[in-house]
Amino acid sequence: MRLSYKNPFCKFCETEHPLTKKYWVSTNPGYWVCRARRNQTQRVNRHKNKSLPTEESRVKARAYAKAWRARNREKISSYEKAKNVEKLNIRRITRRAIKKGLLLKRPCEVCGDFDVQAHHFDYNQPLKISWLCQKHHLAWHRLFEAIDVLG
């Protein structure tokens, strides 16, 4: 005796589809949803929930990242050591110079923000630094990486 398997029935679009990955996303028995319905639902929800991140969510994300870095300090330092010893040494020299007062942090050279990062143009001159906020520091690197790619 041969058992026949009935194709699953989508409750939303009210059609039967063959039981293949092409049609079905979930294989949760008793609750079949076809891909077409899932895609339609996602489009609607994506449009409804579309919003820009708020300042509060950015602050939360920064706090989370800072806490993660504090918890995983060893992992980060081993990664940095393996990645580039020269840069690690230059950063250490810069931190010590700031601590001793040989180097003073200045506002961002572009926008004047006081939350700045040290940017080294030449790693052979560790104390020749340009002070940039995170936004402009990332923009600087993106710009020059794009120039390097273009040749």
PAFITOR-603968 format. One record per atom (N, C-alpha, C, O): residue in one letter; z, x, y. Coordinates in steps of 0.001 Angstrom, whole numbers, padded with zeros to 6 digits, always signed. Each point is the difference from the previous one (the first is absolute). Layout:
% PAFITOR-603968
aZXY/...
***
This chain:
% PAFITOR-603968
m+000000+000838-001172/m+000000-000838+001172/m+000000+000888+001242/m+000831+000898+000136/r-001742-001154+000736/r-000140+000801+001217/r+000633-000747+001180/r-000295-001169+000249/l+001166+001876+000462/l+000624-000616+001174/l-000870+000248+001219/l-000476+001116+000209/s+000271-002122+000577/s-000767+000182+001232/s+000982+000141+001159/s+001031-000672+000040/y-001361+001542+000890/y+000849+000218+001164/y-000659-000642+001203/y-001136+000320+000351/k+001857-001220+000269/k-000540-000684+001164/k+000097+000932+001217/k+001005+000683+000196/n-002055-000670+000603/n+000034+000812+001216/n+001060-000547+000949/n+000176-001214+000105/p+000524+002100+000581/p+001046-000448+000933/p-000583-000824+001146/p-001151+000167+000402/f+001971-001035+000087/f-000394-000933+001049/f+000746+000351+001277/f+001231+000027+000011/c-001960+000242+001062/c+000640+000303+001284/c+000425-001311+000646/c-000820-000890+000223/k+002098+000782+000070/k+000545-001234+000558/k-000442-000236+001439/k+000028-001130+000487/f-000438+002207+000193/f-000328-000119+001418/f-001473-000346+000236/f-000313-000914+000762/c-000586+001648-001421/c-001420-000304+000221/c-000532-000979-001048/c-001167-000389+000041/e+002037-000006-000986/e-000293-001003-001007/e-001253+000313-000823/e-000843-000867-000229/t+000744+002110-000204/t-001101+000402-000871/t+000524+000878-001121/t+001070+000600+000100/e-001852-000538-001173/e+000324+000897-001103/e-000773+001292+000191/e-001176-000016+000364/h+001836+001124-000609/h-000656+001299+000066/h+000237+000713-001327/h+001042-000204-000623/p-001979+001033+000178/p+000249+000777-001215/p+001193+000935+000195/p+000286+000430+001117/l+000396-000126-002197/l+001186+000840+000071/l-000411+001471+000050/l+000058+000709-001004/t-000472-000270+002185/t-000350+001405+000211/t+000595+000453+001321/t+000380-000821+000836/k-000301+002124-000654/k+000558+000534+001247/k-000868-000350+001200/k+000462+000015+001140/k-001717-000327-001410/k-000898-000341+001092/k+000472-001252+000742/k-000187-000123+001210/y+000800-000802-001949/y+000399-001270+000608/y+001491-000116+000284/y+000389-000664+000960/w+000447+001291-001769/w+001437-000233+000087/w+000763+001211+000488/w-000253+001129-000420/v+001194-001386+001315/v+000846+001064+000516/v+001268+000093-000826/v+000377+001083-000448/s+000272-002197+000248/s+001265-000050-000719/s-000222-000535-001396/s-000772-000939-000192/t+001438+001523-000780/t-000086-000532-001359/t+001328-000632-000377/t+000389+000001-001168/n+000306-000539+002163/n+001266-000673-000226/n-000293-001354-000640/n-000494-000894+000688/p+000781+000707-001977/p-000372-001245-000695/p+000583-001235+000679/p+001162-000016+000406/g-001971-000988-000296/g+000430-001252+000603/g-000235-000051+001502/g+000072-001073+000599/y-000350+002204+000011/y-000235+000018+001441/y-001202+000878+000285/y+000145+001139+000445/w-001309-001659-000698/w-001233+000751+000193/w-000504-000169+001419/w-000096-001120+000502/v-000226+002228+000142/v-000582-000035+001337/v-001245+000877-000039/v+000059+001168-000383/c-001168-001739+000780/c-001233+000787-000041/c-000093+000918+001215/c+000671-000217+001009/r-001506+001239-001120/r-000148+000976+001079/r-000461-000629+001311/r+000462+000374+001078/a-001375-001330-001185/a-000521-000634+001216/a+001131-000656+000791/a+000075+000132+001222/r+000803-000838-001933/r+001127-000658+000664/r+000972+001039+000579/r+000474-000150+001126/r-000183+001193-001895/r+000910+001041+000469/r-000547+000656+001266/r+000742+000224+000956/n-002050+000085-000948/n-000612+000631+001172/n+000064-000912+001220/n+000271+000453+001112/q-000524-001741-001329/q+000050-000959+001097/q+001424-000081+000570/q+000179-000010+001218/t+000825-000047-002086/t+001392-000061+000431/t+000384+001254+000780/t+000675-000083+001026/q-001107+001244-001517/q+000326+001239+000693/q-000629+000051+001387/q+000630+000467+000950/r-001872-000945-000826/r-000648-000010+001314/r+000778-000862+000988/r+000215+000400+001144/v+000204-001578-001586/v+000743-000916+000870/v+001337+000621+000395/v+000364+000003+001176/n+000372+000528-002168/n+001324+000567+000284/n-000097+001251+000862/n+000844+000227+000866/r-001875+000587-001101/r-000162+001212+000792/r-000208-000373+001469/r+000536+000649+000898/h-001319-001699-000670/h-000262-000447+001369/h+001269-000576+000631/h+000280+000253+001172/k+000486-001026-001945/k+001219-000617+000517/k+001068+001044+000334/k+000684-000116+001016/n-000541+001133-001869/n+001086+000962+000152/n-000410+001247+000776/n+000750+000972+000080/k-001937-001014+000484/k-000499+001167+000716/k+000776+000172+001307/k-000012-000876+000866/s+000675+002002-000745/s+000704+000283+001247/s+000140+001505+000142/s+000000+000736-000986/l+000118-000302+002203/l+000188+001418+000261/l+001455+000365-000226/l+000889-000822+000223/p-000635+002054-000664/p+001393+000389-000189/p+000757-000006+001325/p-000519+000439+001026/t+001736-000936-001062/t+000809-000067+001210/t+000728+001325+000196/t+000049+000837-000901/e+000504-000666+002069/e+000767+001221+000279/e+001195+000090-000942/e+000381+001086-000435/e+000204-002240+000126/e+001149-000022-000914/e-000390+000515-001384/e+000748+000764-000610/s-001923-001181+000109/s-000432+000461-001322/s-000343+001486+000021/s+000210+000703-000989/r-000738-000224+002116/r-000288+001438+000113/r+001297+000816-000027/r+000078+001041-000652/v+000937-001534+001371/v+001292+000690+000035/v+000605+000025-001399/v+000544+001020-000423/k-000637-002147-000304/k+000514-000074-001363/k-000720+000996-000911/k+000624+000680-000815/a-001945-000606+000969/a-000794+000914-000832/a+000374+001448+000282/a+000116+000806-000923/r+000072-000477+002202/r+000393+001374+000359/r+001383+000333-000579/r+000216+001094-000521/a+000716-002053+000618/a+001351+000221-000522/a-000036+000191-001517/a+000699+000853-000546/y-001522-001656-000121/y-000131+000125-001456/y-000576+001371-000368/y+000487+000653-000923/a-001527-000220+001649/a-000628+001293-000276/a+000993+001140+000238/a+000045+000959-000770/k+000740-001066+001827/k+000984+001032+000314/k+001060+000075-001104/k+000379+001091-000426/a+000090-002241-000028/a+000994-000035-001074/a-000582+000566-001296/a+000681+000723-000727/w-001947-001054+000438/w-000654+000516-001207/w-000095+001523+000066/w+000280+000691-000979/r-000677-000175+002146/r-000105+001456+000149/r+001362+000667-000183/r+000089+001079-000586/a+000983-001725+001089/a+001343+000559-000153/a+000415+000019-001475/a+000626+000958-000453/r-000972-002012-000298/r+000349-000067-001418/r-000824+000972-000844/r+000481+000497-001018/n-001710-000227+001431/n-000922+000805-000797/n-000326+001342+000642/n-001123+000494-000105/r+002111+000083+000765/r-000203+001264+000719/r-000505+001115-000917/r-000878+000771+000389/e+001427-000682-001603/e-000417+001056-000934/e-001456-000172-000425/e-000760+000965-000065/k+000394-002187-000216/k-001374-000286-000407/k-000982+000385+001107/k-001048+000591-000259/i+001404-000932+001482/i-000861+000295+001146/i-000104+001501+000220/i-001093+000526+000216/s+002242+000174-000271/s-000039+001437+000264/s-000782+000737-001082/s-000718+000951+000306/s+000845-001373-001576/s-000764+000667-001059/s-001490-000262+000178/s-000824+000876-000261/y+000478-002085+000706/y-001402-000323+000253/y-000541+000858+001148/y-001096+000552-000095/e+001867-000447+001171/e-000439+000788+001146/e-000147+001472-000356/e-000945+000656+000438/k+001878-000135-001230/k-000077+001404-000401/k-001275+000259-000805/k-000704+000984+000224/a+000428-001872-001147/a-001189+000173-000830/a-001267-000179+000833/a-001018+000645-000252/k+001093-001526+001244/k-001183-000338+000790/k-000423+001151+000912/k-001148+000443-000041/n+002081+000036+000863/n-000383+001053+000924/n+001239+000731+000518/n+000708-000498+000875/v-000463+001667-001422/v+001178+000784+000357/v-000069+000456+001453/v+001021+000021+000689/e-002204+000341-000216/e-000151+000492+001380/e+000439-001056+001013/e+000757+000304+000922/k-001225-001537-001086/k+000375-001067+000925/k+001500-000269-000045/k+000626-000254+001029/l-000059+000313-002229/l+001433-000232-000160/l+000795+001046+000777/l+000980-000333+000666/n-001398+001592-000748/n+000686+001080+000732/n-000131-000180+001512/n+000963+000224+000734/i-002134-000624-000267/i-000213-000216+001438/i+000886-001133+000505/i+000576+000090+001084/r-000472-001160-001877/r+000856-001124+000386/r+001462+000443+000071/r+000733-000418+000896/r-000310+001261-001837/r+001365+000501-000005/r+000252+000848+001256/r+001043-000135+000639/i-001992+001003-000290/i+000131+000833+001210/i+000115-000888+001240/i+000809+000265+000890/t-001625-001318-000841/t+000023-000922+001141/t+001341-000711+000106/t+000568-000094+001089/r-000051-000411-002221/r+001299-000689+000026/r+001112+000935+000488/r+000847-000397+000800/r-000859+001638-001288/r+001034+000959+000409/r-000106+000335+001489/r+001016+000127+000683/a-002240+000014-000186/a-000201+000306+001422/a+000517-001148+000874/a+000589+000233+001055/i-000814-001462-001498/i+000499-001167+000750/i+001527-000003-000018/i+000644-000244+001020/k-000075+000520-002197/k+001454-000009-000149/k+000664+001082+000866/k+001058-000231+000587/k-001688+001413-000514/k+000553+001113+000789/k-000269-000150+001492/k+000585+000723+000806/g-001456-001647-000428/g-000308-000216+001407/g-001156+000849+000509/g-000258+000037+001203/l-000444+000648-002112/l-001161+000793+000402/l-001193-000892+000320/l-000898+000377+000753/l+000912-001558-001337/l-001094-000944+000183/l+000594-001332+000439/l+000977-000457-000594/l-001531-000164+001601/l+000487-001287+000475/l-001021-001084-000309/l-001198+000166+000229/k+001697-001274-000751/k-000900-001131-000251/k-000387-000606+001338/k+000843-000198+000875/r-002117-000090-000730/r-000498-000624+001223/r-000600-001358-000348/r-000235-000283-001175/p-000015-000554+002164/p-000624-001296-000286/p-001426+000184-000540/p-000606+001062+000147/c+000098-002111-000766/c-001373+000015-000529/c-000965+000349+001133/c+000094-000538+001103/e-001009+001434-001395/e-000942+000455+001023/e-001039-001065+000362/e-000700+000121+001005/v+000608-001165-001835/v-000982-001062+000269/v+000645-001191+000683/v-000479-000455+001039/c+001573-000061-001615/c+000577-001249+000515/c+001374+000151+000645/c+000460-000917+000681/g+000203+002054-000882/g+001305+000201+000615/g+001175-000485-000826/g+001134+000033+000478/d-001369-000487-001716/d+001071-000457-000880/d+000906+001187-000362/d-000476+001127-000135/f+001793-001389-000023/f+000939+001086-000286/f+000237+000211-001493/f+000614+000994-000389/d-001090-001909-000448/d+000113+000168-001451/d-001228+000796-000458/d-001041-000581-000309/v+001169+001923+000267/v-001171+000869-000174/v+000060+000826-001278/v+001049+000157-000625/q-002213+000361+000264/q-000156+000903-001131/q-000688+001264+000501/q-000783-000039+000949/a+001087+001156-001597/a-000623+001265+000375/a-001363+000101-000676/a-000112-000200-001210/h-000913+000508+001983/h-001345+000205-000553/h-000387+001455+000213/h-000005+000493+001129/h-000320+000196-002229/h-000395+001406+000057/h-001516+000099-000038/h-000631-000470-000948/f+000053+001067+001955/f-001446+000242-000007/f-000329+001180-000897/f-001026+000015-000680/d+001916+000979+000687/d-000234+001229-000742/d+001307+000379-000695/d+001007+000240+000667/y-001014-000184-001988/y+001224+000320-000735/y+000388+001472+000125/y+001099+000375-000406/n-001959+000450+000947/n+000357+001401+000245/n+000873+000146+001243/n+000624+001042+000203/q-000578-002082+000628/q+000853-000022+001183/q+000964-001182-000122/q-000249-001064+000566/p+001353+001251-001306/p+000876-001135-000327/p+000691-000642+001196/p+000389-001165-000075/l-000226+001893+001171/l+000703-000578+001144/l-000955-000521+001075/l+000446-000459+001051/k-001750+000525-001304/k-000974-000592+000920/k-000274-001426-000509/k-000759-000218-000944/i+001410-000732+001613/i+000044-001372-000509/i-000464-000992+001058/i+000232+000174+001196/s-000890-001213-001675/s-000346-001139+000843/s+000880-001160-000460/s+000075-000280-001196/w+000581-000386+002120/w+000892-001113-000355/w-000759-001313+000080/w-000538-000353+001049/l+000497-000378-002178/l-000712-001285-000080/l+000876-001028-000707/l+000746+000336-000919/c-000841-001588+001354/c+000695-001070-000717/c-000748-000210-001326/c-001106+000508-000183/q+001718-001256-000733/q-000602-000181-001318/q-001392-000635+000097/q-000923+000408-000705/k+000783-001395+001571/k-001281-000698+000152/k-001108+000975+000408/k-001071+000012-000607/h+001326+000793+001622/h-001024+000924+000491/h-000175+001215-000921/h-001083+000581-000061/h+002151-000199-000656/h-000108+001092-000954/h-000944-000397-001142/h-000870+000775-000399/l+001056-001983-000115/l-000890-000491-001066/l-001432-000154+000509/l-000955+000326-000705/a+000815-000822+001922/a-001340-000165+000581/a-000695+001356+000132/a-001194+000122-000271/w+001944+000888+000686/w-000546+001354+000136/w-000540+000496-001346/w-001121+000503-000081/h+001929-000652-000969/h-000420+000485-001315/h-001184-000795-000547/h-000909+000573-000601/r+000916-001880+000805/r-001142-000814-000454/r-001287+000432+000683/r-001047+000105-000638/l+001131+000142+001927/l-001165+000413+000771/l-000561+001314-000525/l-001203+000119-000232/f+002073+000865+000045/f-000491+001309-000415/f-000357+000059-001487/f-000814+000833-000400/e+001403-001696-000417/e-000434-000080-001402/e-001399-000602-000047/e-000827+000421-000809/a+000553-001406+001670/a-001327-000606+000044/a-001044+001028+000478/a-001123+000038-000503/i+001509+000777+001466/i-000919+001036+000497/i-000283+001021-001105/i-001137+000442-000167/d+002201-000064-000603/d-000182+000950-001100/d-000937-000565-001073/d-000828+000727-000550/v+000962-002021+000257/v-000851-000625-001010/v-001456-000007+000467/v-000909+000261-000788/l+000691-000560+002070/l-001355-000037+000525/l-000614+001408+000102/l-001221+000156+000035/g+002066+000829+000009/g-000498+001369-000022/g-000105+000565+001346/g-000405+001151+000157/
***
